[in-house]
Each structure stands twice: as C-alpha cells, then as structure tokens.
Amino acid sequence: MRAEPPLPLEGGCTCQAVRYRLATPPLFVHCCHCRWCQRETGSAFVLNAMIEADRVSLLQGRPAVIDTPSASGKGQRISRCPVCQIALWSTYAGAGEAVRFVRVGTLDEPDALPPDIHIYTQSKQPWVILPEGTPAVAEYYSRKAHWPEASLQRRAALLAGQPGA
C-alpha cells in the first residue's frame, strides 16, 4: 500500500476556474487501461482516486456535469470545468453520486497518489511497462482482495447511509 499522502490535497482544472480539496486520503487509486478509458482520455490509461463525495469540497467555481455513455451501458457523469472543459472527476451508476472518481492528474501534487492497482491490463498498450510491486489484474478486481480494511469499512459506512441499502 502507498504511504499516506500529505493532506489536504488540492487540485483543479487547467484554467483554475474550478478548484477542489480532498479532505482525506482516497478509498483506493486505480489505473485503468481499458480501451474505453483510453478513448475518453486520449491517453494510455486513466488514474482515478475513489473518494466519498462529501470528502471533496469545492474551493472555487462549479463544474458542469456531463452525462456520457460508459462501457457498462449504465453511463457516467463527468464533472468538467465549464471554461476549459478539463475532466475533474466522474461518478458511475454503481456508486452513484456518493463516490467520486477524481482524476489524479488534476491534483496540484499528482505524485502523492500513485496507483494501488492496475486494472484491465489485458488491453493496456504494449509499450506501457507496469511497475513491479504494484498489483495488476487482467480485468476488474475484488475489493475484498485488494482494498485496505479501513477503506472497506469506509465503503460499508457509506453504503449503510444510502437509501435502500
């Protein structure tokens, strides 16, 4: 597991119209190599820090929320700067609005959150070399097998507070 990052962590878009702060470490950071993420980012992967939405505070501006398709067919909501259009975070149908998948590259100090795991490596670009010591799986992963116990407990508490949970 990674060392605890210096907190709080702040980030924002390129033009600085939207700024945000992470109050706590994320639940988990995954580096997704699926073709869908490659297409969306125009890169070889996306690095997402999953964190409870109530632990992300806006410091400045308000992102525009764009409904977009997803590989699951359930869609995702991408929060983008309304000025420069940089994607700051997404929410997905599975966790709903309760968990944000923050784009690590939008942090002021993105090196503070290296990936805990590489996922969908079956479709990674062949020239991407994965680091030794970081778990990597061909598709998605089991939370119970890879998440730290504290993150599993935070997730359980979050789900317990959701309607219908």
SERO-4910 file (N, C-alpha, C, O; in steps of 0.05 Angstrom, whole numbers):
BEGIN
 pado doro    nc1    nc2    nc3   cac1   cac2   cac3    cc1    cc2    cc3    oc1    oc2    oc3
  Met    A     17    -24      0      0      0      0     18     25      0     41     24      9
  Arg    A      7     46    -10     21     71    -12     23     85     16      8     78     34
  Ala    A     42    103     18     45    118     42     22    139     43     11    146     22
  Glu    A     14    147     67     -7    167     69      1    193     56     23    203     61
  Pro    A    -16    204     38     -8    229     25    -10    253     44    -25    251     64
  Pro    A      4    274     38      1    298     54    -27    310     50    -36    313     27
  Leu    A    -40    317     71    -67    327     69    -70    355     79    -54    363     96
  Pro    A    -89    371     69   -107    363     48    -92    364     21    -72    377     18
  Leu    A   -104    351      1    -94    352    -26   -113    370    -42   -138    368    -39
  Glu    A   -102    388    -58   -118    406    -73   -113    402   -103    -91    393   -111
  Gly    A   -132    410   -119   -129    407   -148   -148    425   -162   -163    441   -150
  Gly    A   -148    423   -188   -166    440   -204   -160    436   -234   -144    419   -242
  Cys    A   -175    451   -249   -172    449   -278   -149    466   -288   -135    479   -272
  Thr    A   -144    466   -314   -122    480   -326   -124    510   -323   -104    524   -317
  Cys    A   -148    521   -327   -151    550   -326   -156    560   -298   -157    584   -293
  Gln    A   -158    542   -278   -162    549   -250   -190    560   -243   -193    571   -221
  Ala    A   -209    558   -261   -236    567   -256   -249    549   -235   -266    559   -219
  Val    A   -242    524   -234   -252    505   -214   -229    494   -197   -209    485   -208
  Arg    A   -232    497   -171   -212    486   -152   -226    469   -132   -249    475   -124
  Tyr    A   -213    448   -122   -225    430   -103   -204    421    -83   -180    425    -87
  Arg    A   -214    408    -61   -197    398    -40   -207    371    -31   -231    366    -28
  Leu    A   -188    352    -28   -194    326    -16   -187    327     13   -164    333     20
  Ala    A   -206    322     30   -202    324     59   -188    300     71   -174    303     92
  Thr    A   -190    277     59   -178    252     69   -165    237     47   -169    244     23
  Pro    A   -149    217     53   -139    200     32   -162    187     17   -183    183     29
  Pro    A   -158    180     -8   -179    166    -22   -183    137    -12   -166    127      3
  Leu    A   -205    125    -19   -210     97    -13   -190     79    -26   -179     61    -14
  Phe    A   -185     85    -52   -167     68    -68   -161     84    -94   -177    100   -103
  Val    A   -138     78   -105   -129     91   -130   -125     69   -151   -108     51   -146
  His    A   -139     71   -173   -134     50   -193   -127     64   -220   -136     85   -227
  Cys    A   -109     50   -234   -101     58   -260   -114     40   -280   -108     16   -282
  Cys    A   -133     51   -296   -148     34   -314   -137     36   -342   -134     58   -354
  His    A   -132     12   -354   -120     10   -380   -141      1   -401   -133     -8   -423
  Cys    A   -167      2   -394   -187     -7   -414   -188     11   -438   -180     34   -437
  Arg    A   -197      0   -460   -198     16   -485   -218     39   -482   -214     60   -495
  Trp    A   -239     36   -466   -258     58   -462   -244     82   -450   -246    105   -459
  Cys    A   -228     77   -428   -214     99   -415   -192    110   -434   -187    135   -434
  Gln    A   -180     94   -450   -160    104   -469   -173    123   -488   -162    144   -494
  Arg    A   -197    116   -498   -211    133   -517   -220    159   -503   -216    181   -515
  Glu    A   -231    157   -479   -240    181   -465   -218    201   -459   -222    225   -461
  Thr    A   -195    191   -451   -174    209   -443   -155    216   -466   -140    235   -464
  Gly    A   -155    200   -487   -136    204   -509   -108    196   -500    -88    206   -511
  Ser    A   -107    179   -480    -81    170   -469    -81    140   -466   -100    126   -475
  Ala    A    -61    130   -453    -58    101   -450    -74     90   -426    -79     66   -425
  Phe    A    -83    107   -408    -98     99   -384   -109    123   -370   -103    146   -378
  Val    A   -125    118   -350   -134    139   -332   -127    131   -304   -128    107   -297
  Leu    A   -120    151   -287   -113    146   -259   -135    159   -242   -137    184   -242
  Asn    A   -151    143   -229   -174    152   -213   -169    147   -183   -161    125   -175
  Ala    A   -174    167   -167   -174    165   -138   -203    164   -129   -218    184   -131
  Met    A   -212    141   -119   -240    139   -110   -242    150    -81   -227    142    -64
  Ile    A   -261    168    -78   -265    181    -52   -294    189    -48   -308    195    -67
  Glu    A   -303    188    -23   -330    196    -17   -335    225    -26   -318    242    -21
  Ala    A   -358    230    -38   -364    256    -49   -363    278    -27   -355    300    -32
  Asp    A   -372    270     -3   -373    290     18   -345    297     29   -343    314     47
  Arg    A   -325    284     19   -297    290     27   -283    306      6   -259    312      8
  Val    A   -298    315    -15   -287    332    -36   -302    358    -33   -327    359    -36
  Ser    A   -288    380    -29   -301    406    -26   -292    424    -49   -269    424    -56
  Leu    A   -311    439    -59   -305    459    -80   -294    483    -66   -306    494    -47
  Leu    A   -272    493    -76   -259    517    -65   -266    541    -83   -267    564    -73
  Gln    A   -271    535   -108   -276    557   -128   -290    545   -152   -283    524   -161
  Gly    A   -310    560   -162   -324    552   -186   -343    529   -182   -346    519   -159
  Arg    A   -355    520   -203   -374    498   -202   -371    483   -228   -375    494   -250
  Pro    A   -365    457   -227   -362    442   -252   -389    437   -266   -410    437   -253
  Ala    A   -387    434   -292   -411    426   -307   -411    396   -308   -390    383   -312
  Val    A   -434    384   -303   -437    355   -303   -448    346   -329   -470    354   -338
  Ile    A   -433    328   -342   -440    319   -369   -446    289   -368   -429    273   -359
  Asp    A   -470    281   -376   -477    253   -377   -465    241   -403   -469    252   -425
  Thr    A   -450    219   -400   -437    207   -422   -441    177   -421   -446    166   -400
  Pro    A   -438    163   -444   -440    134   -444   -417    121   -429   -396    135   -425
  Ser    A   -419     96   -422   -397     82   -410   -398     53   -420   -417     44   -432
  Ala    A   -376     39   -416   -374     12   -426   -395     -7   -414   -404    -26   -426
  Ser    A   -403     -1   -389   -424    -17   -376   -451    -13   -388   -469    -30   -384
  Gly    A   -455      8   -403   -482     14   -413   -499     31   -394   -521     39   -401
  Lys    A   -489     35   -369   -504     50   -349   -496     79   -348   -509     95   -334
  Gly    A   -476     87   -363   -468    115   -365   -451    124   -342   -449    111   -321
  Gln    A   -440    147   -345   -425    160   -324   -430    190   -326   -439    200   -347
  Arg    A   -425    204   -304   -428    233   -303   -401    245   -299   -388    240   -278
  Ile    A   -391    260   -318   -364    272   -317   -367    301   -309   -381    316   -322
  Ser    A   -354    308   -287   -354    336   -278   -330    350   -291   -307    343   -287
  Arg    A   -336    370   -308   -315    384   -323   -316    414   -317   -337    425   -309
  Cys    A   -293    427   -320   -293    456   -318   -310    467   -340   -307    459   -363
  Pro    A   -329    486   -335   -345    497   -356   -330    515   -375   -340    522   -396
  Val    A   -306    523   -367   -290    541   -383   -270    526   -401   -271    528   -426
  Cys    A   -252    510   -389   -231    496   -404   -238    467   -410   -224    454   -425
  Gln    A   -261    457   -399   -271    430   -405   -254    407   -394   -259    384   -401
  Ile    A   -235    413   -376   -219    391   -364   -237    374   -346   -253    384   -331
  Ala    A   -235    347   -349   -249    329   -332   -236    328   -305   -212    322   -303
  Leu    A   -252    333   -284   -241    334   -257   -247    308   -242   -230    297   -228
  Trp    A   -272    297   -245   -279    272   -233   -304    261   -248   -317    275   -263
  Ser    A   -309    236   -243   -333    222   -253   -348    209   -231   -337    203   -209
  Thr    A   -373    204   -236   -389    186   -219   -401    165   -237   -407    171   -260
  Tyr    A   -405    141   -226   -415    119   -242   -440    108   -229   -445    112   -205
  Ala    A   -456     94   -244   -482     83   -235   -478     65   -210   -496     66   -192
  Gly    A   -457     50   -208   -454     31   -186   -453     44   -159   -467     35   -141
  Ala    A   -438     66   -156   -436     80   -131   -453    105   -130   -457    117   -109
  Gly    A   -463    113   -153   -479    137   -155   -463    162   -148   -439    163   -152
  Glu    A   -477    182   -138   -464    207   -132   -448    206   -106   -434    226    -99
  Ala    A   -448    184    -92   -435    182    -66   -405    180    -68   -391    187    -49
  Val    A   -395    170    -90   -366    166    -94   -357    180   -119   -369    177   -140
  Arg    A   -336    195   -116   -324    209   -139   -298    195   -147   -282    187   -130
  Phe    A   -295    192   -173   -270    181   -184   -254    205   -194   -256    214   -217
  Val    A   -238    216   -176   -223    241   -182   -199    234   -200   -184    215   -195
  Arg    A   -197    250   -221   -174    247   -240   -149    257   -225   -146    281   -220
  Val    A   -131    238   -219   -107    245   -204    -90    266   -217    -78    282   -204
  Gly    A    -90    266   -243    -74    286   -258    -83    315   -254    -69    333   -261
  Thr    A   -107    319   -243   -116    346   -237   -108    356   -210   -113    379   -203
  Leu    A    -95    339   -194    -85    348   -168    -60    365   -172    -45    362   -191
  Asp    A    -56    384   -153    -32    401   -154     -7    383   -150     14    389   -161
  Glu    A    -10    362   -135     12    343   -130      3    315   -137     -1    299   -120
  Pro    A      1    309   -163     -9    283   -171      8    260   -163     -1    237   -160
  Asp    A     34    265   -158     52    244   -150     46    234   -122     57    214   -113
  Ala    A     29    248   -107     21    240    -80      3    215    -80      0    202    -60
  Leu    A     -9    209   -103    -28    187   -105    -21    168   -127    -35    167   -148
  Pro    A      0    152   -124      6    131   -144    -16    110   -143    -30    107   -123
  Pro    A    -18     94   -164    -38     73   -165    -34     51   -144    -11     42   -139
  Asp    A    -56     42   -133    -55     18   -115    -57     -7   -132    -49    -28   -123
  Ile    A    -68     -4   -156    -72    -28   -174    -74    -18   -203    -83      4   -208
  His    A    -66    -35   -221    -70    -31   -250    -92    -50   -258    -90    -74   -253
  Ile    A   -113    -40   -271   -135    -56   -280   -139    -56   -310   -129    -38   -324
  Tyr    A   -152    -77   -320   -157    -81   -348   -130    -81   -364   -128    -69   -385
  Thr    A   -111    -94   -352    -85    -95   -365    -85   -113   -390    -66   -111   -406
  Gln    A   -106   -128   -394   -107   -144   -418   -109   -127   -443   -102   -135   -465
  Ser    A   -117   -101   -439   -119    -83   -462   -100    -59   -460   -103    -39   -474
  Lys    A    -80    -62   -442    -61    -40   -439    -44    -38   -465    -41    -57   -480
  Gln    A    -34    -14   -469    -16    -10   -492      9    -27   -488     20    -27   -465
  Pro    A     19    -40   -508     42    -58   -504     67    -44   -496     85    -57   -485
  Trp    A     70    -19   -500     94     -4   -493     93      6   -464    113     17   -454
  Val    A     70      3   -451     68     11   -422     80    -11   -406     71    -34   -407
  Ile    A    100     -5   -390    113    -24   -372    102    -20   -344    105      2   -332
  Leu    A     89    -40   -333     78    -38   -306    100    -41   -285    118    -58   -288
  Pro    A     98    -25   -263    119    -26   -243    117    -52   -226     95    -61   -220
  Glu    A    140    -63   -219    140    -86   -201    130    -77   -174    135    -54   -165
  Gly    A    116    -95   -160    106    -89   -134     78    -77   -132     67    -75   -110
  Thr    A     68    -68   -154     40    -57   -155     22    -79   -167     28    -88   -189
  Pro    A      1    -87   -153    -17   -107   -164    -27    -99   -192    -32    -75   -198
  Ala    A    -32   -119   -209    -42   -115   -235    -61   -138   -242    -54   -161   -237
  Val    A    -84   -132   -253   -104   -153   -260   -113   -149   -289   -114   -127   -299
  Ala    A   -120   -171   -301   -128   -170   -330   -154   -155   -334   -157   -141   -354
  Glu    A   -172   -157   -315   -198   -142   -317   -202   -126   -292   -184   -111   -284
  Tyr    A   -226   -128   -280   -231   -113   -255   -221   -130   -231   -211   -152   -235
  Tyr    A   -223   -120   -207   -212   -133   -184   -232   -137   -162   -254   -125   -163
  Ser    A   -226   -153   -144   -242   -158   -120   -234   -138    -99   -210   -137    -91
  Arg    A   -253   -121    -89   -246   -102    -68   -236   -117    -43   -216   -108    -31
  Lys    A   -248   -139    -36   -240   -153    -12   -211   -163    -14   -197   -164      6
  Ala    A   -203   -169    -38   -175   -179    -42   -155   -157    -43   -131   -162    -36
  His    A   -162   -133    -50   -143   -112    -55   -145    -87    -38   -125    -73    -33
  Trp    A   -169    -80    -30   -172    -55    -14   -162    -59     14   -165    -81     26
  Pro    A   -151    -38     26   -144    -40     55   -170    -41     72   -191    -32     64
  Glu    A   -167    -53     95   -191    -57    112   -204    -30    119   -229    -29    120
  Ala    A   -189    -10    124   -200     17    131   -218     27    108   -239     39    113
  Ser    A   -210     23     83   -226     31     60   -251     15     57   -272     25     50
  Leu    A   -249    -11     63   -273    -28     62   -293    -19     83   -317    -19     78
  Gln    A   -283    -11    107   -301     -1    128   -314     25    120   -337     29    126
  Arg    A   -298     43    108   -309     69     99   -331     64     78   -352     77     78
  Arg    A   -326     45     59   -346     39     39   -371     27     51   -393     35     44
  Ala    A   -368      9     71   -392     -2     84   -408     19     98   -432     19     98
  Ala    A   -394     38    111   -408     60    125   -423     78    105   -445     87    110
  Leu    A   -410     82     82   -423     98     61   -448     85     51   -469     97     48
  Leu    A   -446     59     45   -469     44     35   -491     42     55   -515     42     48
  Ala    A   -484     40     81   -504     38    102   -521     64    103   -544     63    112
  Gly    A   -509     86     96   -523    112     96   -539    118     71   -552    138     70
  Gln    A   -538    100     51   -552    104     26   -581     94     28   -586     73     41
  Pro    A   -600    108     16   -627     98     16   -628     71      2   -616     67    -19
  Gly    A   -643     53     13   -646     26      1   -623      7      7   -623    -15     -3
  Ala    A   -604     16     22   -580     -1     27   -587    -22     49   -570    -38     56
***
